[in-house]
């Protein structure tokens, strides 16, 4: 029996999964259970680079809160890929700046943009998907058939569960049951959206600015303000801790 020994750096608290994608060796780490935020992400990345100093490219994959708008039709299950826009490096740290009365948010620090090789790959992927579409839904369905216990949690949401509420609707505080009962009954609170057709990608892939901070975005007014002023597509809580220190 062949035994593969994994040597990790002293004081590295990460747990790793090793594998391959094509010709590339891959190592995966996750945040500790119950932890999130830019500081935790930076700590995990730092320990990973100590144990795997030859890591060439890092991909941060996680869950974000979408910022739907008239220009960007984001739905539950869609994918947002960080890409530089309007002089910004692809990730916008929205808790690092100045909020001035009656003026747009003014950032005071800037994050590095993704490596050139990844930005070049994005151009090729976009061209390929535009001509041939993607097979993401097929891959999801195949995975769920192989692992049927995951279907309830990870199946693609339909129009009945993917409801977009108007910005001015205030939901009951920390009470999902009350919200499901009261908010769902009021159809006037919903933003009506057409169903996606056969020619639409579902899930859709969007490329642009991701907003990141050490706070959970649950204010629809602030969400839409940053989406309108900065072109933000979604909000998450880890990427800003990686952009300047992880490849």
C-alpha positions as CSV (number, residue, x, y, z in Angstrom):
1,X,0.0,0.0,0.0
2,X,1.3,3.4,-0.9
3,X,1.0,6.0,1.8
4,X,1.1,9.7,0.9
5,X,2.4,11.9,3.7
6,X,1.2,15.4,3.9
7,X,3.7,17.8,5.4
8,X,2.2,21.0,6.7
9,X,4.0,24.0,8.3
10,X,4.2,24.2,12.1
11,X,1.2,26.1,13.6
12,X,-0.8,25.6,10.4
13,X,-4.4,25.0,11.7
14,X,-6.0,24.3,8.3
15,X,-7.4,21.0,7.2
16,X,-6.7,20.2,3.5
17,X,-8.2,18.2,0.7
18,X,-5.8,17.3,-2.2
19,X,-6.8,16.4,-5.7
20,X,-6.2,17.1,-9.4
21,X,-8.1,19.1,-12.1
22,X,-6.6,18.3,-15.5
23,X,-2.9,18.6,-15.2
24,X,-3.1,20.8,-12.1
25,X,-2.5,19.7,-8.5
26,X,-5.2,21.2,-6.3
27,X,-5.4,21.9,-2.6
28,X,-8.6,23.0,-0.9
29,X,-9.0,24.6,2.5
30,X,-12.2,25.9,4.2
31,X,-12.8,28.4,7.0
32,X,-13.2,27.0,10.6
33,X,-16.8,26.1,11.4
34,X,-18.7,29.1,12.6
35,X,-16.1,31.6,11.4
36,X,-16.4,34.0,8.5
37,X,-15.0,37.4,7.4
38,X,-12.0,38.9,5.8
39,X,-9.7,38.3,8.8
40,X,-10.5,34.5,9.0
41,X,-10.0,34.2,5.2
42,X,-6.6,35.9,5.4
43,X,-5.5,33.6,8.2
44,X,-6.5,30.5,6.2
45,X,-4.7,31.8,3.1
46,X,-1.6,32.7,5.1
47,X,-1.3,29.2,6.6
48,X,-1.9,27.6,3.2
49,X,1.0,29.5,1.6
50,X,3.2,28.5,4.5
51,X,2.5,24.8,3.9
52,X,2.2,25.1,0.1
53,X,4.6,27.8,-1.0
54,X,4.4,26.8,-4.7
55,X,0.7,27.6,-5.0
56,X,0.4,29.6,-8.2
57,X,-3.2,30.6,-8.4
58,X,-5.9,30.9,-5.7
59,X,-9.6,30.7,-6.3
60,X,-12.0,31.8,-3.5
61,X,-15.3,30.1,-4.0
62,X,-18.2,30.9,-1.7
63,X,-21.8,32.2,-1.4
64,X,-22.7,35.8,-2.0
65,X,-25.8,37.9,-1.8
66,X,-26.9,39.1,-5.2
67,X,-27.7,42.8,-6.1
68,X,-30.4,42.5,-8.8
69,X,-31.0,45.6,-10.9
70,X,-32.6,46.5,-14.2
71,X,-29.2,46.1,-15.9
72,X,-28.2,42.9,-14.2
73,X,-30.8,40.1,-13.8
74,X,-29.4,38.1,-10.9
75,X,-31.3,35.1,-9.6
76,X,-30.8,32.6,-6.9
77,X,-28.2,30.1,-8.0
78,X,-26.5,32.4,-10.5
79,X,-22.7,32.7,-10.5
80,X,-20.8,36.0,-10.2
81,X,-17.1,36.0,-11.3
82,X,-15.0,38.8,-10.0
83,X,-13.6,40.9,-12.9
84,X,-12.0,44.4,-13.0
85,X,-14.4,47.2,-13.9
86,X,-14.0,51.0,-14.1
87,X,-10.5,51.1,-12.6
88,X,-11.4,48.7,-9.8
89,X,-9.6,45.4,-9.3
90,X,-12.7,43.2,-9.2
91,X,-13.3,43.3,-5.5
92,X,-14.6,46.4,-3.7
93,X,-14.1,46.7,0.1
94,X,-17.1,48.7,1.1
95,X,-16.3,49.0,4.8
96,X,-13.0,50.7,4.1
97,X,-13.8,54.3,3.1
98,X,-15.8,57.4,3.9
99,X,-19.5,57.8,4.1
100,X,-20.3,61.5,3.6
101,X,-23.8,63.0,3.9
102,X,-25.6,63.3,0.6
103,X,-22.5,62.1,-1.3
104,X,-21.6,58.7,-2.8
105,X,-19.5,56.3,-0.7
106,X,-15.8,57.3,-1.1
107,X,-13.3,54.4,-0.8
108,X,-9.9,55.2,0.7
109,X,-8.1,52.0,-0.1
110,X,-7.8,49.8,-3.2
111,X,-7.4,46.1,-3.6
112,X,-5.2,44.3,-6.2
113,X,-6.8,42.9,-9.3
114,X,-6.6,39.2,-10.2
115,X,-3.5,37.9,-11.9
116,X,-3.2,38.4,-15.7
117,X,-3.5,34.7,-16.5
118,X,-6.9,34.5,-14.8
119,X,-8.2,37.6,-16.5
120,X,-7.0,36.2,-19.8
121,X,-8.8,32.9,-19.0
122,X,-12.0,34.8,-18.3
123,X,-12.0,36.3,-21.8
124,X,-11.6,32.9,-23.3
125,X,-14.4,31.4,-21.1
126,X,-16.8,34.2,-21.9
127,X,-16.2,33.7,-25.7
128,X,-16.7,29.9,-25.4
129,X,-19.9,30.2,-23.3
130,X,-21.3,32.8,-25.7
131,X,-21.0,30.5,-28.7
132,X,-21.7,27.1,-27.1
133,X,-23.4,27.9,-23.8
134,X,-22.3,26.2,-20.6
135,X,-23.1,22.8,-19.1
136,X,-23.3,24.0,-15.5
137,X,-26.9,22.8,-15.0
138,X,-26.1,19.4,-16.5
139,X,-23.1,19.1,-14.1
140,X,-25.3,20.1,-11.2
141,X,-28.0,17.5,-12.1
142,X,-25.4,14.8,-12.5
143,X,-23.9,15.6,-9.1
144,X,-27.3,15.6,-7.5
145,X,-28.2,12.2,-9.1
146,X,-24.9,10.8,-7.8
147,X,-25.5,12.3,-4.3
148,X,-29.3,12.3,-3.9
149,X,-29.1,13.4,-0.3
150,X,-28.0,16.8,-1.5
151,X,-31.0,17.4,-3.7
152,X,-33.2,19.2,-1.2
153,X,-30.5,21.7,-0.2
154,X,-28.7,22.3,-3.5
155,X,-31.3,21.9,-6.3
156,X,-31.9,24.9,-8.5
157,X,-34.6,27.2,-7.1
158,X,-37.7,27.9,-9.1
159,X,-39.7,31.1,-9.5
160,X,-41.8,30.2,-6.5
161,X,-38.9,30.2,-4.1
162,X,-36.8,32.9,-5.9
163,X,-38.8,35.9,-4.9
164,X,-37.3,39.5,-5.3
165,X,-38.9,42.0,-2.9
166,X,-39.0,45.7,-3.5
167,X,-36.3,47.7,-1.9
168,X,-38.6,49.5,0.5
169,X,-40.1,46.3,2.0
170,X,-39.0,45.7,5.6
171,X,-39.0,42.0,6.6
172,X,-39.7,40.8,10.2
173,X,-36.5,40.8,12.2
174,X,-34.8,37.4,12.5
175,X,-38.1,35.5,12.0
176,X,-38.1,33.5,8.8
177,X,-41.4,31.8,9.6
178,X,-43.2,35.2,10.0
179,X,-41.6,36.5,6.8
180,X,-42.7,33.5,4.8
181,X,-46.3,34.0,6.0
182,X,-46.7,37.8,5.9
183,X,-44.3,38.8,3.0
184,X,-45.2,36.0,0.7
185,X,-48.9,36.8,0.9
186,X,-48.4,40.4,-0.3
187,X,-47.7,40.1,-4.0
188,X,-47.6,43.9,-4.3
189,X,-44.3,43.7,-2.4
190,X,-42.7,41.6,-5.1
191,X,-40.7,42.7,-8.2
192,X,-42.2,40.8,-11.1
193,X,-39.6,39.1,-13.4
194,X,-40.1,37.0,-16.5
195,X,-39.3,33.4,-16.4
196,X,-36.1,32.4,-18.1
197,X,-36.5,30.8,-21.5
198,X,-34.7,28.0,-23.3
199,X,-32.3,30.5,-24.8
200,X,-31.3,31.9,-21.4
201,X,-28.5,30.5,-19.4
202,X,-29.8,29.1,-16.1
203,X,-27.9,29.5,-13.9
204,X,-26.5,32.6,-15.6
205,X,-22.9,33.7,-15.2
206,X,-22.2,37.4,-14.5
207,X,-18.8,39.1,-14.6
208,X,-18.0,42.3,-12.7
209,X,-17.5,43.9,-9.3
210,X,-17.9,41.9,-6.0
211,X,-18.3,43.9,-2.8
212,X,-16.6,42.5,0.3
213,X,-16.6,43.5,3.9
214,X,-16.6,42.2,7.5
215,X,-20.3,42.7,7.8
216,X,-23.3,40.8,6.4
217,X,-25.3,42.9,3.9
218,X,-28.9,42.8,4.9
219,X,-30.0,46.4,4.0
220,X,-31.7,46.5,0.6
221,X,-31.4,50.3,0.4
222,X,-27.6,50.3,1.0
223,X,-27.3,47.3,-1.3
224,X,-29.1,49.0,-4.2
225,X,-27.2,52.3,-3.5
226,X,-23.8,50.6,-3.9
227,X,-25.0,48.6,-6.9
228,X,-26.2,51.8,-8.6
229,X,-23.1,53.9,-7.7
230,X,-20.3,51.3,-8.0
231,X,-21.8,48.6,-10.3
232,X,-21.7,46.0,-7.6
233,X,-23.1,42.6,-8.6
234,X,-23.0,40.8,-5.2
235,X,-21.9,41.0,-1.6
236,X,-19.7,38.6,0.4
237,X,-17.4,38.5,3.4
238,X,-14.1,37.0,2.6
239,X,-12.5,38.1,-0.7
240,X,-11.2,41.5,0.6
241,X,-9.0,39.6,3.1
242,X,-7.2,37.8,0.2
243,X,-6.8,40.2,-2.7
244,X,-3.6,41.8,-1.7
245,X,-1.8,38.8,-0.2
246,X,-3.0,35.7,-2.1
247,X,-2.3,35.0,-5.8
